[in-house]
């Protein structure tokens, strides 16, 4: 009995840590009021749990990890020519770009509610077919194209 209670407490703590981690990325606080966003986040989690019998927070975290870029290009002017140089980015910048990709894809959907769009996008990201996943791929392709200028980083 005590082991079951301990396991439940551990799972609750793990879920709280995941929600704090997701909120730290300002994922659901960018669009509007905090109460409305939290409500839509709860509805998204309920829909994810209903369709896939797994922890919805882990699914959202995995989807965000799939669309995080690792490098970006920075414009540098050398000898009157502007070149794009690939540069590594920090964790905060990676999370910012991932949330930006996610919100751009959600805004393109034009469905009824935010939580419906978010659940559909998370499903599509996990199936590697989402618009945000394509945006991240295009972003990374741009970095790959400009790899020859990596010597001009500094």
Secondary structure, 3 states (H helix, E strand, C coil): CHHHHHHHHHHHHHHHHHHHHHHHCCCCCCCCCHHHHHHHHHHHHHHHHHHCCCCHHHHHHHHHHHCCCCEEEEEEEECCEEEEEEEECCHHHHHHHHHHHHHHHHHHHCCCCHHHHHHHHHHHHHCCCCHHHHHHHHHHHHHHHHHHHHHHCC
